[in-house]
Amino acid sequence: MEVISFSSGTDAGEACVRFAGTEPVFMGHFPNAPLLPGVVLIDVAVELVARALKRPLRLERLSNVKFCRAVLPEEDIRFAFTATPEDGGSERIKVSGRWFRSAEKIAELNFWAVPDETKGATL
């Protein structure tokens, strides 16, 4: 995956990414008709939020995911999100985000992320 652009504030961000057709994820999904698996969009969403917050995160729980359109190799797609810390001093972060291709919605998701203690380095 190539990050083409990235911007973030204290509680929101947006990134544009592209997945090369040579990425292994496309080889088995599906031969001769490659599509980006939805689980990759979820994983990359967590990665981009972690980058915005400048700390390693892991997915704790998905509360809602809706896939609307397929993603093909070499397409530029955007992820826009808000990240809100849970009340009460918890380290849990509630994330609401949407994937887009131009103005076309690809997916929307809501999830909880927590610090990933297995990753010691800052992003």
C-alpha positions as a Markdown table, in Angstrom:
| # | Residue | x | y | z |
|---|---|---|---|---|
| 1 | Met | 0.0 | 0.0 | 0.0 |
| 2 | Glu | 1.2 | 3.5 | -0.8 |
| 3 | Val | 0.1 | 6.4 | 1.2 |
| 4 | Ile | -0.4 | 9.2 | -1.3 |
| 5 | Ser | -1.5 | 11.9 | 1.2 |
| 6 | Phe | -2.2 | 12.1 | 4.9 |
| 7 | Ser | -3.5 | 14.8 | 7.2 |
| 8 | Ser | -4.7 | 14.7 | 10.8 |
| 9 | Gly | -5.7 | 16.9 | 13.7 |
| 10 | Thr | -6.4 | 16.0 | 17.3 |
| 11 | Asp | -9.6 | 14.0 | 16.7 |
| 12 | Ala | -9.9 | 13.6 | 12.9 |
| 13 | Gly | -7.9 | 12.7 | 9.8 |
| 14 | Glu | -7.9 | 11.8 | 6.2 |
| 15 | Ala | -5.6 | 9.8 | 4.0 |
| 16 | Cys | -5.5 | 8.8 | 0.3 |
| 17 | Val | -4.0 | 5.4 | -0.4 |
| 18 | Arg | -3.4 | 3.1 | -3.4 |
| 19 | Phe | -2.9 | -0.7 | -3.5 |
| 20 | Ala | -0.6 | -1.9 | -6.2 |
| 21 | Gly | -1.8 | -4.7 | -8.4 |
| 22 | Thr | 1.3 | -6.7 | -7.4 |
| 23 | Glu | 0.3 | -6.9 | -3.7 |
| 24 | Pro | 0.0 | -10.5 | -2.5 |
| 25 | Val | -3.5 | -9.8 | -1.2 |
| 26 | Phe | -4.9 | -9.6 | -4.8 |
| 27 | Met | -3.4 | -13.0 | -5.9 |
| 28 | Gly | -6.0 | -15.1 | -4.2 |
| 29 | His | -8.9 | -12.7 | -4.1 |
| 30 | Phe | -9.7 | -13.4 | -7.0 |
| 31 | Pro | -7.6 | -14.9 | -9.7 |
| 32 | Asn | -8.1 | -13.0 | -13.0 |
| 33 | Ala | -10.6 | -10.6 | -11.3 |
| 34 | Pro | -8.7 | -9.0 | -8.3 |
| 35 | Leu | -10.6 | -7.2 | -5.6 |
| 36 | Leu | -9.3 | -5.8 | -2.3 |
| 37 | Pro | -10.7 | -7.9 | 0.6 |
| 38 | Gly | -12.8 | -5.9 | 3.0 |
| 39 | Val | -10.7 | -7.0 | 6.0 |
| 40 | Val | -7.8 | -5.1 | 4.4 |
| 41 | Leu | -9.8 | -1.9 | 4.5 |
| 42 | Ile | -10.5 | -2.5 | 8.2 |
| 43 | Asp | -6.8 | -3.2 | 9.0 |
| 44 | Val | -5.6 | -0.2 | 7.1 |
| 45 | Ala | -8.2 | 2.0 | 8.8 |
| 46 | Val | -6.7 | 1.0 | 12.2 |
| 47 | Glu | -3.2 | 1.6 | 10.9 |
| 48 | Leu | -4.1 | 5.1 | 9.6 |
| 49 | Val | -5.8 | 6.1 | 12.9 |
| 50 | Ala | -2.7 | 4.9 | 14.8 |
| 51 | Arg | -0.5 | 7.0 | 12.5 |
| 52 | Ala | -2.7 | 10.1 | 13.2 |
| 53 | Leu | -2.6 | 9.5 | 17.0 |
| 54 | Lys | 1.1 | 8.8 | 16.9 |
| 55 | Arg | 0.8 | 5.5 | 18.8 |
| 56 | Pro | 0.4 | 1.9 | 18.0 |
| 57 | Leu | -3.2 | 0.7 | 18.1 |
| 58 | Arg | -5.0 | -2.6 | 17.6 |
| 59 | Leu | -8.6 | -3.3 | 16.8 |
| 60 | Glu | -10.6 | -4.2 | 19.9 |
| 61 | Arg | -14.1 | -4.4 | 18.5 |
| 62 | Leu | -16.1 | -3.7 | 15.3 |
| 63 | Ser | -19.5 | -2.2 | 16.1 |
| 64 | Asn | -20.6 | -1.6 | 12.5 |
| 65 | Val | -19.2 | -2.2 | 9.0 |
| 66 | Lys | -20.9 | -1.8 | 5.7 |
| 67 | Phe | -19.2 | -2.4 | 2.4 |
| 68 | Cys | -20.8 | -0.7 | -0.6 |
| 69 | Arg | -18.4 | -0.9 | -3.5 |
| 70 | Ala | -15.4 | -3.0 | -4.6 |
| 71 | Val | -11.9 | -1.7 | -4.6 |
| 72 | Leu | -9.7 | -2.7 | -7.6 |
| 73 | Pro | -5.9 | -2.6 | -7.8 |
| 74 | Glu | -4.3 | 0.8 | -8.6 |
| 75 | Glu | -7.3 | 2.9 | -7.5 |
| 76 | Asp | -6.8 | 5.9 | -5.3 |
| 77 | Ile | -9.1 | 5.7 | -2.3 |
| 78 | Arg | -9.6 | 8.0 | 0.7 |
| 79 | Phe | -10.3 | 7.2 | 4.3 |
| 80 | Ala | -11.8 | 10.0 | 6.4 |
| 81 | Phe | -12.3 | 9.5 | 10.2 |
| 82 | Thr | -13.0 | 10.9 | 13.6 |
| 83 | Ala | -11.4 | 9.4 | 16.7 |
| 84 | Thr | -12.9 | 10.0 | 20.1 |
| 85 | Pro | -11.4 | 8.8 | 23.4 |
| 86 | Glu | -13.8 | 7.0 | 25.7 |
| 87 | Asp | -14.9 | 8.9 | 28.8 |
| 88 | Gly | -13.6 | 8.0 | 32.2 |
| 89 | Gly | -9.9 | 8.0 | 31.5 |
| 90 | Ser | -9.9 | 4.8 | 29.4 |
| 91 | Glu | -7.4 | 4.4 | 26.6 |
| 92 | Arg | -10.1 | 3.0 | 24.3 |
| 93 | Ile | -10.7 | 5.1 | 21.2 |
| 94 | Lys | -14.0 | 5.1 | 19.3 |
| 95 | Val | -13.5 | 5.6 | 15.5 |
| 96 | Ser | -16.1 | 6.4 | 12.9 |
| 97 | Gly | -14.8 | 6.4 | 9.3 |
| 98 | Arg | -15.7 | 6.2 | 5.7 |
| 99 | Trp | -13.8 | 4.9 | 2.6 |
| 100 | Phe | -14.4 | 6.9 | -0.6 |
| 101 | Arg | -13.4 | 6.8 | -4.3 |
| 102 | Ser | -13.9 | 10.4 | -5.5 |
| 103 | Ala | -17.5 | 11.1 | -4.1 |
| 104 | Glu | -18.5 | 7.4 | -4.2 |
| 105 | Lys | -18.8 | 5.7 | -0.8 |
| 106 | Ile | -16.9 | 2.4 | -0.7 |
| 107 | Ala | -17.4 | 1.5 | 3.0 |
| 108 | Glu | -18.3 | 2.9 | 6.4 |
| 109 | Leu | -17.2 | 1.5 | 9.7 |
| 110 | Asn | -17.3 | 2.1 | 13.4 |
| 111 | Phe | -14.8 | 0.4 | 15.7 |
| 112 | Trp | -13.0 | 0.6 | 19.0 |
| 113 | Ala | -9.2 | 0.6 | 19.1 |
| 114 | Val | -6.9 | 0.2 | 22.1 |
| 115 | Pro | -3.1 | 0.7 | 22.5 |
| 116 | Asp | -1.1 | -2.2 | 21.0 |
| 117 | Glu | 1.3 | -3.1 | 23.7 |
| 118 | Thr | 3.1 | -5.6 | 21.5 |
| 119 | Lys | 4.4 | -2.8 | 19.3 |
| 120 | Gly | 7.0 | -0.8 | 21.2 |
| 121 | Ala | 7.9 | 1.7 | 18.5 |
| 122 | Thr | 6.0 | 4.9 | 17.8 |
| 123 | Leu | 4.6 | 5.2 | 14.3 |
